[in-house]
Amino acid sequence: MMAPHELFALLSDQTRLRCLMMLQKEGELCVCEIGRIMDSIQPKISRHLALLRTSGLVLDERRGQWVYYSLNPSLPDWIRHIVDSISQDLQHQEPYCTDLEKIRSLKNQGLCCK
């Protein structure tokens, strides 16, 4: 089980925090979608998502050439509460609100991998 200091160390990086916030709001995203939203290269995003996966915060699923990430539904309640609270508090702050707008734009334009 993850200790609180390990969770906060993972969330101390803005890239990982942004990824986690997007996954909390959207449920599931492909690594390439996250890269587009964050205007970052896929290897960098994959490296951060791998840390989140190794910690047990997120799960991944390969579908053909795409890898989709989602929050682990088996997270302990204390972690789920922290993630939900942070997401609620940050949804109107930059860059998190812009990330959510970009997700909606990608979906509206049919540019998502699904």
C-alpha positions in Angstrom: 0.0 0.0 0.0 1.2 3.5 -0.8 2.2 5.8 2.0 1.0 9.4 2.1 4.5 10.8 1.5 4.8 8.6 -1.6 1.5 9.9 -3.0 2.5 13.5 -2.4 5.9 12.9 -4.0 4.2 11.7 -7.1 1.8 14.6 -7.2 4.6 17.1 -6.7 5.4 17.0 -10.4 3.0 19.2 -12.5 3.0 16.8 -15.5 1.9 13.8 -13.3 -0.6 16.0 -11.5 -2.1 17.2 -14.8 -2.3 13.6 -16.1 -4.0 12.5 -12.9 -6.5 15.4 -13.0 -7.4 14.7 -16.6 -7.9 11.0 -15.9 -10.0 11.8 -12.8 -12.3 14.0 -14.9 -12.4 12.0 -18.1 -12.1 8.4 -16.8 -9.9 7.2 -19.6 -7.5 8.8 -22.1 -4.9 7.6 -24.6 -1.3 8.6 -24.1 -1.3 10.4 -27.4 -4.4 12.4 -26.3 -2.7 13.5 -23.1 0.4 14.5 -25.2 -1.7 16.6 -27.5 -3.5 18.3 -24.6 -0.3 19.0 -22.8 1.6 19.9 -26.0 4.3 17.5 -25.0 6.1 14.6 -26.6 4.7 11.1 -26.1 7.9 9.6 -24.5 7.8 12.3 -21.8 4.1 11.7 -21.1 4.7 7.9 -21.1 7.5 8.1 -18.6 5.3 10.1 -16.2 2.3 7.7 -16.7 4.6 4.8 -16.1 5.5 6.2 -12.6 1.8 6.6 -11.9 1.1 3.1 -13.1 4.0 1.6 -11.1 2.7 3.3 -8.0 -0.8 1.8 -8.6 -2.6 5.1 -9.1 -3.4 4.4 -12.7 -4.0 1.3 -14.8 -3.1 0.9 -18.5 -4.7 -1.1 -21.3 -3.3 -1.7 -24.7 -5.8 -1.6 -27.6 -4.0 -2.2 -30.8 -1.4 0.5 -31.2 -2.9 2.7 -28.4 -2.3 2.6 -24.7 -5.2 3.9 -22.6 -4.9 5.0 -19.0 -7.5 5.3 -16.2 -7.5 5.8 -12.5 -7.2 2.6 -10.6 -10.8 1.8 -9.3 -9.2 -0.1 -6.4 -7.5 3.0 -4.8 -7.9 3.2 -1.1 -10.5 5.6 0.1 -8.0 8.1 1.5 -6.2 8.4 -1.9 -9.5 8.6 -3.8 -10.6 11.4 -1.4 -7.4 13.4 -1.9 -7.5 13.0 -5.7 -11.2 14.0 -5.8 -10.6 17.0 -3.6 -7.6 18.2 -5.5 -9.5 17.8 -8.8 -12.4 19.8 -7.5 -10.2 22.6 -6.2 -8.0 22.8 -9.4 -10.6 22.5 -12.1 -10.9 26.3 -12.4 -7.2 27.0 -12.2 -4.6 27.0 -15.0 -3.4 24.8 -16.6 -6.0 22.4 -15.4 -9.1 24.2 -16.8 -7.4 24.6 -20.1 -6.6 20.9 -20.2 -10.3 20.1 -19.7 -11.2 22.5 -22.5 -8.7 20.9 -24.8 -10.1 17.5 -24.1 -13.6 18.7 -25.0 -12.3 20.3 -28.2 -10.5 17.1 -29.2 -13.7 15.1 -28.7 -15.8 17.6 -30.6 -13.4 17.5 -33.5 -13.3 13.7 -33.5 -9.6 13.7 -32.8 -9.7 11.3 -29.9 -8.2 7.8 -30.3 -11.5 6.0 -29.4 
